[in-house]
């Protein structure tokens, strides 16, 4: 435990005079000058500390080097917070008044005034605080049983809050960055997300799925999970409250569960309940805990939004292009083929410093890597506007994506005058914007036409 010294010291002689007309307190060795009033004790020697501020009182006792709330040992006290609150009093820099009356009440000091009580094995010391002085340069104080009135800093008691929640020991939130899955239960329904288990060479680019194996939108899932795994507590609002309904936790708005891998690589789970909204956030409580915390408003809202969000994939497909070696588009008129070649550089024998160079050809002609990569990503960026088991349209083209290992993925495309649709492996048709598909389908033709036009113009 950190050691501190608590000292209230006034000098009766050898005083340094100030312009204000009183003597300045100086810390001098006892052999040079015996203090008029002194409290010198190590923080380790304290056995109790209490204070009364604005009529409210708070008391702590220490047993076996552990601080407790007086009268309630079950309440989890953070001892460091208690000692930190006493920092302004350790030592208390006070200046003895050069002229003063014998009646302490003249300075607002009475039995009912603010006070601090510190206890050691040697006994108890009480310091009472009265009015601020007229010049607003300090606050009058006097120790019980001592001689004289002193002028202490007007901020000496600022840290001595009487809200017991300011001294509670809060629970630690685990590191959940290695997330395995999560769920949000609200209004009788549960939204669950799980990592999509697949071969590392798979062309399936979806990374999350529902409990039933349905692919989920990666962006939406990871945005919500980033909030859930970033749980932190702004403050503690209550401990073991009798009325959970007061905090909206008797019937919570939602229950969140996050499954993660801990530092040892073992799966663990944190579950917590979301309560009512408050001025600075939402009430929340971990499952099995007696603490009621306040969490950030953005996190609470993300939970509510996630509970009402359909995380179903908005893309008709999601392909892992890093595992593809070719893409073939076949219409009734022509076939366009892109080949993807990856070469590992031999800059270093260490795989940690090696890099992969990717080159692309379209129908045998080399094309720019950035254009090719953007073209592939734009296919993944297509979004669905609906879904149907059947689609009354004419066959348009097929898109075959071949991986380095494994079976090719074949996407069937059809169209009407108003829309396009695609399906994979005979599944449901996903409706997409036809103009966006048309642009991608003609991209390389348009590029070739533009180059031809430029060449003709130059000649």
MOCOR-V833483 format. One record per residue. N is the residue number from 1. PSI is psi in whole degrees, 0 to 359 (* if undefined). OMEGA is omega in degrees with one decimal (* if undefined). D_FIRST is the distance of its C-alpha to the first C-alpha in Angstrom with 1 decimal. Layout:
n = {N N}
psi = {PSI PSI}
omega = {OMEGA OMEGA}
d_first = {D_FIRST D_FIRST}
This chain:
n = {1 2 3 4 5 6 7 8 9 10 11 12 13 14 15 16 17 18 19 20 21 22 23 24 25 26 27 28 29 30 31 32 33 34 35 36 37 38 39 40 41 42 43 44 45 46 47 48 49 50 51 52 53 54 55 56 57 58 59 60 61 62 63 64 65 66 67 68 69 70 71 72 73 74 75 76 77 78 79 80 81 82 83 84 85 86 87 88 89 90 91 92 93 94 95 96 97 98 99 100 101 102 103 104 105 106 107 108 109 110 111 112 113 114 115 116 117 118 119 120 121 122 123 124 125 126 127 128 129 130 131 132 133 134 135 136 137 138 139 140 141 142 143 144 145 146 147 148 149 150 151 152 153 154 155 156 157 158 159 160 161 162 163 164 165 166 167 168 169 170 171 172 173 174 175 176 177 178 179 180 181 182 183 184 185 186 187 188 189 190 191 192 193 194 195 196 197 198 199 200 201 202 203 204 205 206 207 208 209 210 211 212 213 214 215 216 217 218 219 220 221 222 223 224 225 226 227 228 229 230 231 232 233 234 235 236 237 238 239 240 241 242 243 244 245 246 247 248 249 250 251 252 253 254 255 256 257 258 259 260 261 262 263 264 265 266 267 268 269 270 271 272 273 274 275 276 277 278 279 280 281 282 283 284 285 286 287 288 289 290 291 292 293 294 295 296 297 298 299 300 301 302 303 304 305 306 307 308 309 310 311 312 313 314 315 316 317 318 319 320 321 322 323 324 325 326 327 328 329 330 331 332 333 334 335 336 337 338 339 340 341 342 343 344 345 346 347 348 349 350 351 352 353 354 355 356 357 358 359 360 361 362 363 364 365 366 367 368 369 370 371 372 373 374 375 376 377 378 379 380 381 382 383 384 385 386 387 388 389 390 391 392 393 394 395 396 397 398 399 400 401 402 403 404 405 406 407 408 409 410 411 412 413 414 415 416 417 418 419 420 421 422 423 424 425 426 427 428 429 430 431 432 433 434 435 436 437 438 439 440 441 442 443 444 445 446 447 448 449 450 451 452 453 454 455 456 457 458 459}
psi = {142 144 135 162 128 116 126 115 131 146 137 350 176 46 144 124 143 166 333 350 12 168 145 135 132 145 104 149 145 330 338 318 120 131 150 319 131 137 109 115 142 147 331 338 348 137 349 153 134 159 152 122 127 38 351 143 146 133 139 146 153 127 126 45 15 128 141 156 127 127 356 81 342 340 125 106 136 103 326 326 325 312 324 321 332 2 320 345 5 85 163 113 109 148 122 138 134 330 130 157 164 338 109 335 337 333 15 16 120 182 334 0 169 144 160 132 122 133 135 182 338 351 193 138 129 129 124 146 139 225 163 145 159 332 1 34 1 184 136 143 161 137 142 134 1 176 131 167 144 164 110 171 142 347 10 328 6 322 351 67 152 12 111 336 339 349 10 146 116 153 152 144 126 161 115 25 330 80 134 331 178 165 153 119 125 137 38 358 154 128 121 139 138 150 141 115 123 165 142 341 6 151 356 112 357 137 349 152 164 176 330 6 6 130 142 158 117 313 314 317 311 332 315 318 328 327 312 321 351 23 132 159 126 319 169 125 332 160 124 52 147 327 94 335 332 333 9 24 353 318 88 154 329 155 125 136 127 124 131 170 130 186 335 2 8 144 136 166 139 126 138 156 140 124 212 160 143 183 325 20 220 147 144 152 128 147 129 1 154 353 141 117 169 128 166 142 323 322 314 318 325 324 313 319 319 325 334 8 137 106 6 144 132 347 143 333 164 111 137 90 336 345 3 147 344 153 125 125 123 114 182 334 323 169 130 128 129 131 140 121 129 129 130 124 151 37 330 149 342 127 338 338 358 157 163 123 128 130 154 143 145 117 41 352 135 139 161 136 320 319 318 315 320 320 317 315 329 331 317 336 352 144 151 147 359 179 145 147 332 154 118 76 171 151 137 297 169 149 116 122 122 127 168 320 145 184 146 155 127 124 124 132 140 164 157 189 340 336 165 160 153 147 156 131 39 16 196 152 134 122 132 168 121 322 324 320 318 319 316 322 324 6 308 327 315 323 317 320 322 320 321 318 320 320 317 320 320 323 *}
omega = {178.5 179.6 177.4 176.8 -179.6 -173.9 168.2 -168.7 174.4 -177.6 179.4 179.8 -179.8 -175.2 176.3 -175.6 178.7 178.5 -178.8 174.5 175.9 -175.1 179.5 178.0 177.2 177.8 -178.1 178.0 -176.2 -178.4 178.2 -176.4 177.9 -178.4 175.1 177.4 180.0 170.8 -178.5 -179.7 173.6 178.1 178.0 -177.4 -180.0 175.2 178.1 175.3 178.0 176.9 176.1 -179.8 179.7 175.6 178.9 -174.6 177.7 -175.1 177.4 175.0 -178.9 178.2 -179.2 177.5 178.0 179.4 178.0 171.0 -177.4 179.3 -179.5 -177.6 -179.7 -179.2 -176.2 -178.3 172.5 -175.6 179.4 178.5 177.5 -178.7 177.9 179.6 -178.6 -175.5 -178.5 -179.4 -175.6 -1.3 172.8 179.9 -176.6 -177.4 178.9 179.0 -179.8 176.6 -178.4 176.8 -179.5 -176.4 -179.3 179.9 177.4 -178.3 179.4 -178.6 -179.1 179.5 -176.3 -176.2 178.8 -178.5 174.8 179.9 179.0 -174.5 172.3 178.1 -179.1 179.2 -172.8 176.3 -179.0 175.7 -179.2 -178.2 -178.8 -175.3 166.1 -179.1 -174.4 -178.6 179.3 178.7 -179.9 -179.3 -179.5 175.8 179.2 176.3 174.9 177.1 179.7 179.4 170.8 179.4 -176.5 177.0 -180.0 176.9 179.4 -179.8 -174.8 -175.7 -174.6 -177.3 -175.8 175.7 177.3 174.6 -174.7 179.9 177.8 -176.6 -178.6 175.1 -176.9 -178.6 178.7 174.0 -177.5 174.6 -175.8 -176.3 176.9 -172.4 178.1 -179.6 179.9 177.8 175.0 178.4 -178.0 176.8 175.0 178.3 -178.7 173.1 -176.4 176.6 -178.9 176.3 -177.8 -178.2 -178.7 177.6 -178.7 177.9 -176.0 174.3 178.8 -177.7 176.7 -176.3 -179.8 178.8 177.0 179.5 179.8 178.0 -179.6 -179.2 -178.2 -179.3 -174.4 -177.6 -178.8 -179.1 -174.9 175.1 179.2 180.0 179.3 175.2 -174.9 -178.6 177.6 -178.8 172.8 -176.7 176.7 -180.0 175.1 -177.0 -177.3 176.0 -179.7 -179.6 178.1 -174.6 179.1 -179.7 179.5 -178.3 -179.9 -175.1 174.8 171.0 -173.2 176.8 -179.7 171.9 -176.1 175.2 177.8 176.4 -174.9 174.3 -179.0 -176.1 179.1 180.0 179.9 178.2 177.5 -177.9 172.3 178.1 177.6 -176.0 178.2 -178.5 -175.2 175.6 177.6 -173.7 -175.1 177.3 177.7 171.7 178.8 179.9 175.7 179.3 -179.9 -178.7 174.2 -179.1 169.0 -176.6 168.2 178.7 -177.5 -178.1 -179.3 177.5 178.9 179.8 177.7 177.1 -179.9 178.0 -179.8 179.9 -178.1 -177.4 170.3 -177.0 -179.6 -177.5 177.3 -179.8 177.1 176.0 177.1 -174.6 178.4 -174.3 -179.1 178.7 -176.7 176.4 177.2 175.9 -178.4 175.0 -176.4 174.3 178.2 -176.0 -173.3 176.0 177.3 -178.0 173.0 174.2 -177.3 -177.8 179.0 178.6 177.8 -178.8 178.8 178.4 -178.6 176.1 -179.2 179.5 -177.6 -179.3 179.7 179.0 -178.9 176.3 -177.6 176.4 -175.1 170.6 175.1 -176.3 175.3 -179.1 178.8 178.5 -179.4 -177.0 -178.3 177.9 -178.6 -179.8 178.8 179.4 178.5 -179.3 179.0 173.9 178.3 -176.5 176.9 180.0 -179.2 174.0 179.8 -178.2 -179.5 177.5 176.9 -178.2 -176.0 179.9 -179.6 177.2 -175.2 178.6 173.2 178.3 -178.0 179.8 -176.3 178.5 176.1 176.1 176.8 -175.5 177.1 173.6 -179.5 177.8 178.1 -180.0 176.0 -178.9 168.1 177.7 -173.0 -173.2 174.5 179.4 -179.6 173.8 -177.5 177.2 176.8 -179.5 -179.3 176.4 175.9 -178.0 -179.7 179.5 -173.8 -177.6 178.8 178.4 179.7 179.3 179.7 -178.0 -176.1 -173.0 -175.3 174.8 -179.8 179.9 179.9 178.7 179.8 179.2 179.3 179.7 179.1 -179.8 179.0 -179.6 -178.9 -179.3 *}
d_first = {0.0 3.8 6.4 9.5 12.9 15.1 18.7 22.1 24.7 28.5 31.0 34.3 35.9 36.2 35.6 36.1 38.6 38.3 41.0 39.8 40.7 37.4 35.1 32.0 28.7 27.6 24.7 26.7 26.0 26.8 29.7 31.3 31.2 29.9 28.4 30.3 27.2 23.6 20.3 17.7 14.5 10.8 8.7 7.4 11.2 12.1 13.9 15.6 16.3 19.6 21.9 25.5 26.9 30.5 31.1 28.4 25.5 22.1 20.0 16.7 15.8 12.8 14.0 12.4 8.8 10.4 11.9 15.7 18.6 20.6 23.7 22.7 20.1 21.5 20.4 17.5 14.9 12.3 9.4 8.6 12.3 12.3 10.1 12.1 15.2 14.6 14.4 18.1 17.9 15.4 17.8 20.8 23.6 26.7 30.2 32.4 35.8 38.7 41.0 40.2 41.9 40.9 40.6 37.2 38.8 40.6 37.3 36.6 34.2 34.9 33.5 33.4 31.7 28.3 25.6 21.9 20.9 17.8 17.6 16.3 18.1 20.4 21.7 21.7 22.2 24.1 24.9 27.8 28.9 32.6 34.8 34.5 36.7 40.1 39.3 36.3 34.1 31.6 31.0 31.9 29.4 29.5 27.4 29.0 30.8 30.5 33.4 34.2 33.2 30.9 30.9 27.5 27.0 28.7 25.7 23.1 23.0 23.5 20.1 20.4 22.3 23.6 23.9 21.6 22.0 19.9 16.8 17.8 16.1 18.8 20.2 20.3 23.8 25.0 26.7 30.3 32.1 34.1 36.0 38.5 39.9 39.5 41.3 41.6 43.3 44.8 47.8 48.8 48.9 46.6 46.4 45.1 44.7 44.5 44.7 48.3 48.9 51.6 52.8 51.3 54.8 55.7 57.2 55.4 53.0 51.5 47.9 47.2 49.3 49.6 49.4 53.1 53.0 54.2 53.0 50.7 50.3 47.7 46.8 46.5 44.4 41.9 41.6 40.6 38.3 36.5 35.6 34.7 32.4 30.7 29.3 26.4 25.3 25.8 24.3 24.2 27.3 27.2 25.8 28.3 31.1 34.3 36.6 36.0 39.2 37.7 35.7 38.6 36.9 39.3 41.8 39.8 41.6 40.5 38.5 37.1 36.5 35.3 35.6 33.8 32.9 29.2 27.7 29.6 32.8 33.0 34.4 32.2 32.8 31.1 33.2 32.7 35.0 36.1 36.8 38.4 38.2 36.3 36.3 33.6 34.1 34.6 32.9 31.7 30.1 29.4 31.6 30.2 27.3 27.0 25.7 28.2 27.3 29.3 30.2 32.1 35.8 37.1 35.5 36.9 40.3 40.2 39.8 42.8 44.8 44.1 45.2 48.5 49.0 51.5 49.8 53.1 54.0 55.9 57.4 60.5 59.1 56.2 57.1 54.9 56.9 54.9 56.6 60.1 62.9 65.6 66.5 70.1 71.6 75.1 77.4 81.1 81.9 79.6 76.6 73.7 71.4 68.1 66.9 63.3 62.7 59.3 59.0 55.9 55.8 55.8 53.7 51.4 51.5 47.9 48.0 44.7 46.7 50.0 51.4 54.1 57.1 58.8 62.5 64.8 68.5 70.6 74.0 73.8 72.9 69.5 67.6 64.5 61.2 59.6 62.6 62.6 58.9 59.2 62.3 60.6 57.5 59.9 61.3 57.8 57.4 60.4 59.6 61.5 63.2 64.2 65.0 68.2 69.6 72.8 73.7 77.2 77.4 79.1 77.5 76.1 74.4 72.1 68.9 68.1 64.8 64.7 61.5 61.1 60.9 62.1 64.6 65.4 64.5 67.6 67.4 70.6 71.3 73.8 74.8 76.9 78.0 74.8 72.0 70.9 69.2 67.6 66.9 65.4 66.7 69.0 66.2 66.3 67.5 65.0 66.6 65.7 67.0 70.2 70.2 66.8 68.1 71.4 69.6 67.6 70.8 72.8 70.0 71.4 75.0 74.2 72.5 75.5 77.9 75.9 76.2 79.9 80.5 78.7 80.8 84.0 83.2 82.5 85.8}
